[in-house]
Amino acid sequence: MRIVKRDGRIDMIEGVERIEDRTKIVDILKQHDYQNIEIKQSDGRIVLINRTVKTKVK
């Protein structure tokens, strides 16, 4: 988890989660509006999917 501050106040919270490799990439993209997705492949197979979800604090 990472907390981003702006002007001394918490602006955004980021959390990393591991996703099951059987999940379709299109479905992963539809789940959140703000996210970073890391995909690792070995021998033509996806071996790891990590997603960093960003939540803006109001």
PQR file with spaces between the fields and no chain letter, atoms N, CA, C, O and H, PARSE charges and radii, in Angstrom:
ATOM       1  N    MET     1       0.843   -1.161    0.000 -0.4000 1.5000
ATOM       2  CA   MET     1       0.000    0.000    0.000 -0.0000 2.0000
ATOM       3  C    MET     1       0.897    1.235    0.000  0.5500 1.7000
ATOM       4  O    MET     1       1.959    1.264    0.621 -0.5500 1.4000
ATOM       5  N    ARG     2       0.432    2.242   -0.714 -0.4000 1.5000
ATOM       6  CA   ARG     2       1.178    3.497   -0.794 -0.0000 2.0000
ATOM       7  C    ARG     2       0.195    4.651   -0.631  0.5500 1.7000
ATOM       8  O    ARG     2      -0.909    4.626   -1.176 -0.5500 1.4000
ATOM       9  H    ARG     2      -0.431    2.218   -1.219  0.4000 1.0000
ATOM      10  N    ILE     3       0.608    5.649    0.118 -0.4000 1.5000
ATOM      11  CA   ILE     3      -0.207    6.836    0.337 -0.0000 2.0000
ATOM      12  C    ILE     3       0.484    8.014   -0.329  0.5500 1.7000
ATOM      13  O    ILE     3       1.672    8.249   -0.107 -0.5500 1.4000
ATOM      14  H    ILE     3       1.505    5.670    0.561  0.4000 1.0000
ATOM      15  N    VAL     4      -0.260    8.756   -1.149 -0.4000 1.5000
ATOM      16  CA   VAL     4       0.283    9.910   -1.858 -0.0000 2.0000
ATOM      17  C    VAL     4      -0.279   11.169   -1.218  0.5500 1.7000
ATOM      18  O    VAL     4      -1.493   11.332   -1.094 -0.5500 1.4000
ATOM      19  H    VAL     4      -1.224    8.565   -1.329  0.4000 1.0000
ATOM      20  N    LYS     5       0.623   12.056   -0.813 -0.4000 1.5000
ATOM      21  CA   LYS     5       0.214   13.317   -0.198 -0.0000 2.0000
ATOM      22  C    LYS     5       0.417   14.460   -1.173  0.5500 1.7000
ATOM      23  O    LYS     5       1.342   14.447   -1.985 -0.5500 1.4000
ATOM      24  H    LYS     5       1.609   11.924   -0.914  0.4000 1.0000
ATOM      25  N    ARG     6      -0.457   15.444   -1.084 -0.4000 1.5000
ATOM      26  CA   ARG     6      -0.327   16.663   -1.869 -0.0000 2.0000
ATOM      27  C    ARG     6      -0.691   17.825   -0.948  0.5500 1.7000
ATOM      28  O    ARG     6      -1.765   17.834   -0.346 -0.5500 1.4000
ATOM      29  H    ARG     6      -1.209   15.455   -0.424  0.4000 1.0000
ATOM      30  N    ASP     7       0.188   18.782   -0.843 -0.4000 1.5000
ATOM      31  CA   ASP     7       0.002   19.939    0.038 -0.0000 2.0000
ATOM      32  C    ASP     7      -0.219   19.516    1.488  0.5500 1.7000
ATOM      33  O    ASP     7      -1.007   20.133    2.205 -0.5500 1.4000
ATOM      34  H    ASP     7       1.060   18.774   -1.331  0.4000 1.0000
ATOM      35  N    GLY     8       0.481   18.456    1.922 -0.4000 1.5000
ATOM      36  CA   GLY     8       0.407   18.006    3.308 -0.0000 2.0000
ATOM      37  C    GLY     8      -0.830   17.191    3.637  0.5500 1.7000
ATOM      38  O    GLY     8      -1.003   16.786    4.786 -0.5500 1.4000
ATOM      39  H    GLY     8       1.121   17.955    1.340  0.4000 1.0000
ATOM      40  N    ARG     9      -1.691   16.941    2.669 -0.4000 1.5000
ATOM      41  CA   ARG     9      -2.909   16.172    2.905 -0.0000 2.0000
ATOM      42  C    ARG     9      -2.885   14.910    2.045  0.5500 1.7000
ATOM      43  O    ARG     9      -2.299   14.894    0.962 -0.5500 1.4000
ATOM      44  H    ARG     9      -1.551   17.271    1.735  0.4000 1.0000
ATOM      45  N    ILE    10      -3.528   13.857    2.540 -0.4000 1.5000
ATOM      46  CA   ILE    10      -3.607   12.607    1.786 -0.0000 2.0000
ATOM      47  C    ILE    10      -4.472   12.838    0.547  0.5500 1.7000
ATOM      48  O    ILE    10      -5.625   13.256    0.649 -0.5500 1.4000
ATOM      49  H    ILE    10      -4.005   13.870    3.420  0.4000 1.0000
ATOM      50  N    ASP    11      -3.898   12.562   -0.616 -0.4000 1.5000
ATOM      51  CA   ASP    11      -4.586   12.795   -1.888 -0.0000 2.0000
ATOM      52  C    ASP    11      -5.058   11.492   -2.530  0.5500 1.7000
ATOM      53  O    ASP    11      -6.130   11.442   -3.133 -0.5500 1.4000
ATOM      54  H    ASP    11      -2.961   12.222   -0.699  0.4000 1.0000
ATOM      55  N    MET    12      -4.236   10.423   -2.394 -0.4000 1.5000
ATOM      56  CA   MET    12      -4.561    9.176   -3.071 -0.0000 2.0000
ATOM      57  C    MET    12      -3.986    7.999   -2.289  0.5500 1.7000
ATOM      58  O    MET    12      -2.926    8.104   -1.672 -0.5500 1.4000
ATOM      59  H    MET    12      -3.365   10.464   -1.904  0.4000 1.0000
ATOM      60  N    ILE    13      -4.698    6.888   -2.324 -0.4000 1.5000
ATOM      61  CA   ILE    13      -4.231    5.641   -1.719 -0.0000 2.0000
ATOM      62  C    ILE    13      -4.125    4.610   -2.837  0.5500 1.7000
ATOM      63  O    ILE    13      -5.046    4.443   -3.636 -0.5500 1.4000
ATOM      64  H    ILE    13      -5.560    6.803   -2.825  0.4000 1.0000
ATOM      65  N    GLU    14      -2.978    3.919   -2.880 -0.4000 1.5000
ATOM      66  CA   GLU    14      -2.750    2.894   -3.903 -0.0000 2.0000
ATOM      67  C    GLU    14      -2.533    1.546   -3.230  0.5500 1.7000
ATOM      68  O    GLU    14      -1.749    1.439   -2.287 -0.5500 1.4000
ATOM      69  H    GLU    14      -2.230    4.055   -2.231  0.4000 1.0000
ATOM      70  N    GLY    15      -3.218    0.528   -3.706 -0.4000 1.5000
ATOM      71  CA   GLY    15      -3.070   -0.823   -3.176 -0.0000 2.0000
ATOM      72  C    GLY    15      -2.775   -1.796   -4.298  0.5500 1.7000
ATOM      73  O    GLY    15      -3.335   -1.677   -5.388 -0.5500 1.4000
ATOM      74  H    GLY    15      -3.855    0.614   -4.472  0.4000 1.0000
ATOM      75  N    VAL    16      -1.892   -2.766   -4.040 -0.4000 1.5000
ATOM      76  CA   VAL    16      -1.501   -3.759   -5.050 -0.0000 2.0000
ATOM      77  C    VAL    16      -2.198   -5.079   -4.738  0.5500 1.7000
ATOM      78  O    VAL    16      -2.247   -5.510   -3.587 -0.5500 1.4000
ATOM      79  H    VAL    16      -1.437   -2.862   -3.155  0.4000 1.0000
ATOM      80  N    GLU    17      -2.738   -5.715   -5.779 -0.4000 1.5000
ATOM      81  CA   GLU    17      -3.342   -7.026   -5.602 -0.0000 2.0000
ATOM      82  C    GLU    17      -2.907   -7.957   -6.731  0.5500 1.7000
ATOM      83  O    GLU    17      -2.687   -7.529   -7.864 -0.5500 1.4000
ATOM      84  H    GLU    17      -2.698   -5.364   -6.715  0.4000 1.0000
ATOM      85  N    ARG    18      -2.793   -9.214   -6.400 -0.4000 1.5000
ATOM      86  CA   ARG    18      -2.454  -10.228   -7.400 -0.0000 2.0000
ATOM      87  C    ARG    18      -3.749  -10.810   -7.941  0.5500 1.7000
ATOM      88  O    ARG    18      -4.666  -11.122   -7.181 -0.5500 1.4000
ATOM      89  H    ARG    18      -2.973   -9.562   -5.480  0.4000 1.0000
ATOM      90  N    ILE    19      -3.818  -10.955   -9.250 -0.4000 1.5000
ATOM      91  CA   ILE    19      -5.028  -11.426   -9.904 -0.0000 2.0000
ATOM      92  C    ILE    19      -4.781  -12.817  -10.461  0.5500 1.7000
ATOM      93  O    ILE    19      -3.691  -13.126  -10.942 -0.5500 1.4000
ATOM      94  H    ILE    19      -3.073  -10.702   -9.868  0.4000 1.0000
ATOM      95  N    GLU    20      -5.806  -13.644  -10.388 -0.4000 1.5000
ATOM      96  CA   GLU    20      -5.714  -14.993  -10.929 -0.0000 2.0000
ATOM      97  C    GLU    20      -5.434  -14.935  -12.430  0.5500 1.7000
ATOM      98  O    GLU    20      -6.074  -14.164  -13.146 -0.5500 1.4000
ATOM      99  H    GLU    20      -6.691  -13.392   -9.997  0.4000 1.0000
ATOM     100  N    ASP    21      -4.498  -15.728  -12.908 -0.4000 1.5000
ATOM     101  CA   ASP    21      -4.077  -15.642  -14.314 -0.0000 2.0000
ATOM     102  C    ASP    21      -5.134  -16.142  -15.291  0.5500 1.7000
ATOM     103  O    ASP    21      -4.948  -16.017  -16.502 -0.5500 1.4000
ATOM     104  H    ASP    21      -3.978  -16.354  -12.327  0.4000 1.0000
ATOM     105  N    ARG    22      -6.211  -16.692  -14.816 -0.4000 1.5000
ATOM     106  CA   ARG    22      -7.281  -17.151  -15.715 -0.0000 2.0000
ATOM     107  C    ARG    22      -8.263  -16.034  -16.048  0.5500 1.7000
ATOM     108  O    ARG    22      -9.122  -16.205  -16.914 -0.5500 1.4000
ATOM     109  H    ARG    22      -6.363  -16.794  -13.833  0.4000 1.0000
ATOM     110  N    THR    23      -8.148  -14.901  -15.377 -0.4000 1.5000
ATOM     111  CA   THR    23      -9.049  -13.778  -15.599 -0.0000 2.0000
ATOM     112  C    THR    23      -8.727  -13.111  -16.935  0.5500 1.7000
ATOM     113  O    THR    23      -7.557  -12.905  -17.257 -0.5500 1.4000
ATOM     114  H    THR    23      -7.450  -14.762  -14.675  0.4000 1.0000
ATOM     115  N    LYS    24      -9.745  -12.777  -17.707 -0.4000 1.5000
ATOM     116  CA   LYS    24      -9.537  -12.126  -18.991 -0.0000 2.0000
ATOM     117  C    LYS    24      -9.065  -10.692  -18.771  0.5500 1.7000
ATOM     118  O    LYS    24      -9.563   -9.999  -17.883 -0.5500 1.4000
ATOM     119  H    LYS    24     -10.696  -12.945  -17.445  0.4000 1.0000
ATOM     120  N    ILE    25      -8.115  -10.253  -19.569 -0.4000 1.5000
ATOM     121  CA   ILE    25      -7.550   -8.912  -19.439 -0.0000 2.0000
ATOM     122  C    ILE    25      -8.622   -7.843  -19.645  0.5500 1.7000
ATOM     123  O    ILE    25      -8.605   -6.813  -18.971 -0.5500 1.4000
ATOM     124  H    ILE    25      -7.711  -10.815  -20.291  0.4000 1.0000
ATOM     125  N    VAL    26      -9.538   -8.077  -20.555 -0.4000 1.5000
ATOM     126  CA   VAL    26     -10.622   -7.113  -20.799 -0.0000 2.0000
ATOM     127  C    VAL    26     -11.465   -6.939  -19.535  0.5500 1.7000
ATOM     128  O    VAL    26     -11.860   -5.821  -19.205 -0.5500 1.4000
ATOM     129  H    VAL    26      -9.552   -8.914  -21.102  0.4000 1.0000
ATOM     130  N    ASP    27     -11.741   -8.026  -18.832 -0.4000 1.5000
ATOM     131  CA   ASP    27     -12.519   -7.942  -17.596 -0.0000 2.0000
ATOM     132  C    ASP    27     -11.762   -7.186  -16.509  0.5500 1.7000
ATOM     133  O    ASP    27     -12.363   -6.439  -15.737 -0.5500 1.4000
ATOM     134  H    ASP    27     -11.420   -8.935  -19.100  0.4000 1.0000
ATOM     135  N    ILE    28     -10.448   -7.376  -16.447 -0.4000 1.5000
ATOM     136  CA   ILE    28      -9.619   -6.663  -15.468 -0.0000 2.0000
ATOM     137  C    ILE    28      -9.682   -5.165  -15.735  0.5500 1.7000
ATOM     138  O    ILE    28      -9.811   -4.373  -14.802 -0.5500 1.4000
ATOM     139  H    ILE    28      -9.960   -7.983  -17.075  0.4000 1.0000
ATOM     140  N    LEU    29      -9.592   -4.776  -16.995 -0.4000 1.5000
ATOM     141  CA   LEU    29      -9.617   -3.361  -17.356 -0.0000 2.0000
ATOM     142  C    LEU    29     -10.946   -2.695  -16.997  0.5500 1.7000
ATOM     143  O    LEU    29     -10.969   -1.513  -16.655 -0.5500 1.4000
ATOM     144  H    LEU    29      -9.488   -5.420  -17.753  0.4000 1.0000
ATOM     145  N    LYS    30     -12.030   -3.425  -17.069 -0.4000 1.5000
ATOM     146  CA   LYS    30     -13.352   -2.869  -16.791 -0.0000 2.0000
ATOM     147  C    LYS    30     -13.638   -2.689  -15.295  0.5500 1.7000
ATOM     148  O    LYS    30     -14.565   -1.964  -14.934 -0.5500 1.4000
ATOM     149  H    LYS    30     -12.011   -4.385  -17.347  0.4000 1.0000
ATOM     150  N    GLN    31     -12.865   -3.331  -14.427 -0.4000 1.5000
ATOM     151  CA   GLN    31     -13.182   -3.353  -13.000 -0.0000 2.0000
ATOM     152  C    GLN    31     -12.909   -2.041  -12.277  0.5500 1.7000
ATOM     153  O    GLN    31     -13.606   -1.736  -11.309 -0.5500 1.4000
ATOM     154  H    GLN    31     -12.111   -3.920  -14.721  0.4000 1.0000
ATOM     155  N    HIS    32     -11.923   -1.248  -12.704 -0.4000 1.5000
ATOM     156  CA   HIS    32     -11.564   -0.003  -12.025 -0.0000 2.0000
ATOM     157  C    HIS    32     -11.260    1.088  -13.042  0.5500 1.7000
ATOM     158  O    HIS    32     -10.791    0.811  -14.146 -0.5500 1.4000
ATOM     159  H    HIS    32     -11.357   -1.496  -13.491  0.4000 1.0000
ATOM     160  N    ASP    33     -11.534    2.335  -12.654 -0.4000 1.5000
ATOM     161  CA   ASP    33     -11.261    3.468  -13.544 -0.0000 2.0000
ATOM     162  C    ASP    33      -9.792    3.875  -13.519  0.5500 1.7000
ATOM     163  O    ASP    33      -9.254    4.312  -14.537 -0.5500 1.4000
ATOM     164  H    ASP    33     -11.914    2.560  -11.757  0.4000 1.0000
ATOM     165  N    TYR    34      -9.132    3.734  -12.357 -0.4000 1.5000
ATOM     166  CA   TYR    34      -7.734    4.148  -12.204 -0.0000 2.0000
ATOM     167  C    TYR    34      -6.941    2.949  -11.707  0.5500 1.7000
ATOM     168  O    TYR    34      -7.114    2.507  -10.571 -0.5500 1.4000
ATOM     169  H    TYR    34      -9.569    3.379  -11.530  0.4000 1.0000
ATOM     170  N    GLN    35      -6.069    2.425  -12.565 -0.4000 1.5000
ATOM     171  CA   GLN    35      -5.272    1.266  -12.186 -0.0000 2.0000
ATOM     172  C    GLN    35      -4.054    1.124  -13.087  0.5500 1.7000
ATOM     173  O    GLN    35      -4.049    1.588  -14.227 -0.5500 1.4000
ATOM     174  H    GLN    35      -5.929    2.784  -13.488  0.4000 1.0000
ATOM     175  N    ASN    36      -3.029    0.480  -12.560 -0.4000 1.5000
ATOM     176  CA   ASN    36      -1.863    0.073  -13.338 -0.0000 2.0000
ATOM     177  C    ASN    36      -1.855   -1.449  -13.325  0.5500 1.7000
ATOM     178  O    ASN    36      -2.079   -2.066  -12.284 -0.5500 1.4000
ATOM     179  H    ASN    36      -3.033    0.103  -11.634  0.4000 1.0000
ATOM     180  N    ILE    37      -1.598   -2.053  -14.480 -0.4000 1.5000
ATOM     181  CA   ILE    37      -1.609   -3.507  -14.582 -0.0000 2.0000
ATOM     182  C    ILE    37      -0.244   -3.976  -15.069  0.5500 1.7000
ATOM     183  O    ILE    37       0.286   -3.471  -16.059 -0.5500 1.4000
ATOM     184  H    ILE    37      -1.416   -1.551  -15.326  0.4000 1.0000
ATOM     185  N    GLU    38       0.317   -4.953  -14.355 -0.4000 1.5000
ATOM     186  CA   GLU    38       1.603   -5.548  -14.720 -0.0000 2.0000
ATOM     187  C    GLU    38       1.346   -7.012  -15.086  0.5500 1.7000
ATOM     188  O    GLU    38       0.765   -7.764  -14.303 -0.5500 1.4000
ATOM     189  H    GLU    38      -0.113   -5.363  -13.551  0.4000 1.0000
ATOM     190  N    ILE    39       1.781   -7.405  -16.278 -0.4000 1.5000
ATOM     191  CA   ILE    39       1.595   -8.776  -16.750 -0.0000 2.0000
ATOM     192  C    ILE    39       2.958   -9.354  -17.085  0.5500 1.7000
ATOM     193  O    ILE    39       3.731   -8.755  -17.834 -0.5500 1.4000
ATOM     194  H    ILE    39       2.252   -6.794  -16.915  0.4000 1.0000
ATOM     195  N    LYS    40       3.249  -10.525  -16.523 -0.4000 1.5000
ATOM     196  CA   LYS    40       4.515  -11.214  -16.827 -0.0000 2.0000
ATOM     197  C    LYS    40       4.191  -12.510  -17.555  0.5500 1.7000
ATOM     198  O    LYS    40       3.253  -13.228  -17.210 -0.5500 1.4000
ATOM     199  H    LYS    40       2.621  -11.011  -15.915  0.4000 1.0000
ATOM     200  N    GLN    41       5.003  -12.783  -18.579 -0.4000 1.5000
ATOM     201  CA   GLN    41       4.788  -13.947  -19.426 -0.0000 2.0000
ATOM     202  C    GLN    41       6.076  -14.775  -19.478  0.5500 1.7000
ATOM     203  O    GLN    41       7.179  -14.230  -19.515 -0.5500 1.4000
ATOM     204  H    GLN    41       5.764  -12.199  -18.859  0.4000 1.0000
ATOM     205  N    SER    42       5.913  -16.103  -19.479 -0.4000 1.5000
ATOM     206  CA   SER    42       7.054  -17.005  -19.594 -0.0000 2.0000
ATOM     207  C    SER    42       6.640  -18.175  -20.476  0.5500 1.7000
ATOM     208  O    SER    42       5.599  -18.793  -20.255 -0.5500 1.4000
ATOM     209  H    SER    42       5.017  -16.546  -19.449  0.4000 1.0000
ATOM     210  N    ASP    43       7.456  -18.470  -21.467 -0.4000 1.5000
ATOM     211  CA   ASP    43       7.166  -19.557  -22.417 -0.0000 2.0000
ATOM     212  C    ASP    43       5.778  -19.421  -23.038  0.5500 1.7000
ATOM     213  O    ASP    43       5.094  -20.423  -23.250 -0.5500 1.4000
ATOM     214  H    ASP    43       8.302  -17.968  -21.646  0.4000 1.0000
ATOM     215  N    GLY    44       5.356  -18.185  -23.332 -0.4000 1.5000
ATOM     216  CA   GLY    44       4.079  -17.955  -23.984 -0.0000 2.0000
ATOM     217  C    GLY    44       2.867  -17.987  -23.066  0.5500 1.7000
ATOM     218  O    GLY    44       1.742  -17.787  -23.524 -0.5500 1.4000
ATOM     219  H    GLY    44       5.912  -17.372  -23.160  0.4000 1.0000
ATOM     220  N    ARG    45       3.079  -18.236  -21.770 -0.4000 1.5000
ATOM     221  CA   ARG    45       1.972  -18.298  -20.807 -0.0000 2.0000
ATOM     222  C    ARG    45       2.066  -17.134  -19.832  0.5500 1.7000
ATOM     223  O    ARG    45       3.161  -16.734  -19.439 -0.5500 1.4000
ATOM     224  H    ARG    45       3.993  -18.398  -21.398  0.4000 1.0000
ATOM     225  N    ILE    46       0.929  -16.598  -19.447 -0.4000 1.5000
ATOM     226  CA   ILE    46       0.903  -15.555  -18.425 -0.0000 2.0000
ATOM     227  C    ILE    46       1.157  -16.220  -17.080  0.5500 1.7000
ATOM     228  O    ILE    46       0.457  -17.161  -16.705 -0.5500 1.4000
ATOM     229  H    ILE    46       0.039  -16.923  -19.766  0.4000 1.0000
ATOM     230  N    VAL    47       2.160  -15.730  -16.355 -0.4000 1.5000
ATOM     231  CA   VAL    47       2.520  -16.320  -15.070 -0.0000 2.0000
ATOM     232  C    VAL    47       2.202  -15.399  -13.889  0.5500 1.7000
ATOM     233  O    VAL    47       2.172  -15.849  -12.744 -0.5500 1.4000
ATOM     234  H    VAL    47       2.729  -14.966  -16.659  0.4000 1.0000
ATOM     235  N    LEU    48       1.964  -14.108  -14.164 -0.4000 1.5000
ATOM     236  CA   LEU    48       1.705  -13.177  -13.070 -0.0000 2.0000
ATOM     237  C    LEU    48       0.927  -11.976  -13.583  0.5500 1.7000
ATOM     238  O    LEU    48       1.258  -11.404  -14.622 -0.5500 1.4000
ATOM     239  H    LEU    48       1.989  -13.742  -15.094  0.4000 1.0000
ATOM     240  N    ILE    49      -0.113  -11.599  -12.844 -0.4000 1.5000
ATOM     241  CA   ILE    49      -0.840  -10.355  -13.114 -0.0000 2.0000
ATOM     242  C    ILE    49      -0.971   -9.623  -11.789  0.5500 1.7000
ATOM     243  O    ILE    49      -1.590  -10.129  -10.853 -0.5500 1.4000
ATOM     244  H    ILE    49      -0.383  -12.063  -12.000  0.4000 1.0000
ATOM     245  N    ASN    50      -0.394   -8.442  -11.709 -0.4000 1.5000
ATOM     246  CA   ASN    50      -0.538   -7.576  -10.544 -0.0000 2.0000
ATOM     247  C    ASN    50      -1.272   -6.317  -10.969  0.5500 1.7000
ATOM     248  O    ASN    50      -1.048   -5.784  -12.056 -0.5500 1.4000
ATOM     249  H    ASN    50       0.109   -8.031  -12.470  0.4000 1.0000
ATOM     250  N    ARG    51      -2.152   -5.850  -10.094 -0.4000 1.5000
ATOM     251  CA   ARG    51      -2.888   -4.626  -10.374 -0.0000 2.0000
ATOM     252  C    ARG    51      -2.696   -3.667   -9.207  0.5500 1.7000
ATOM     253  O    ARG    51      -2.857   -4.046   -8.047 -0.5500 1.4000
ATOM     254  H    ARG    51      -2.334   -6.282   -9.211  0.4000 1.0000
ATOM     255  N    THR    52      -2.351   -2.425   -9.523 -0.4000 1.5000
ATOM     256  CA   THR    52      -2.286   -1.363   -8.526 -0.0000 2.0000
ATOM     257  C    THR    52      -3.518   -0.497   -8.740  0.5500 1.7000
ATOM     258  O    THR    52      -3.666    0.158   -9.772 -0.5500 1.4000
ATOM     259  H    THR    52      -2.220   -2.118  -10.466  0.4000 1.0000
ATOM     260  N    VAL    53      -4.407   -0.507   -7.732 -0.4000 1.5000
ATOM     261  CA   VAL    53      -5.637    0.266   -7.806 -0.0000 2.0000
ATOM     262  C    VAL    53      -5.430    1.581   -7.082  0.5500 1.7000
ATOM     263  O    VAL    53      -4.912    1.614   -5.965 -0.5500 1.4000
ATOM     264  H    VAL    53      -4.286   -1.039   -6.894  0.4000 1.0000
ATOM     265  N    LYS    54      -5.835    2.656   -7.722 -0.4000 1.5000
ATOM     266  CA   LYS    54      -5.668    3.994   -7.169 -0.0000 2.0000
ATOM     267  C    LYS    54      -7.034    4.529   -6.739  0.5500 1.7000
ATOM     268  O    LYS    54      -7.988    4.536   -7.516 -0.5500 1.4000
ATOM     269  H    LYS    54      -6.256    2.629   -8.629  0.4000 1.0000
ATOM     270  N    THR    55      -7.106    4.978   -5.475 -0.4000 1.5000
ATOM     271  CA   THR    55      -8.337    5.538   -4.946 -0.0000 2.0000
ATOM     272  C    THR    55      -8.077    6.972   -4.502  0.5500 1.7000
ATOM     273  O    THR    55      -7.241    7.213   -3.631 -0.5500 1.4000
ATOM     274  H    THR    55      -6.331    4.972   -4.844  0.4000 1.0000
ATOM     275  N    LYS    56      -8.783    7.910   -5.089 -0.4000 1.5000
ATOM     276  CA   LYS    56      -8.622    9.322   -4.765 -0.0000 2.0000
ATOM     277  C    LYS    56      -9.404    9.622   -3.490  0.5500 1.7000
ATOM     278  O    LYS    56     -10.571    9.251   -3.367 -0.5500 1.4000
ATOM     279  H    LYS    56      -9.463    7.714   -5.796  0.4000 1.0000
ATOM     280  N    VAL    57      -8.749   10.298   -2.539 -0.4000 1.5000
ATOM     281  CA   VAL    57      -9.383   10.675   -1.276 -0.0000 2.0000
ATOM     282  C    VAL    57      -9.964   12.075   -1.451  0.5500 1.7000
ATOM     283  O    VAL    57      -9.284   12.981   -1.933 -0.5500 1.4000
ATOM     284  H    VAL    57      -7.801   10.599   -2.639  0.4000 1.0000
ATOM     285  N    LYS    58     -11.218   12.246   -1.059 -0.4000 1.5000
ATOM     286  CA   LYS    58     -11.879   13.543   -1.226 -0.0000 2.0000
ATOM     287  C    LYS    58     -11.659   14.452   -0.055  0.5500 1.7000
ATOM     288  O    LYS    58     -12.153   15.579   -0.047 -0.5500 1.4000
ATOM     289  H    LYS    58     -11.770   11.511   -0.668  0.4000 1.0000
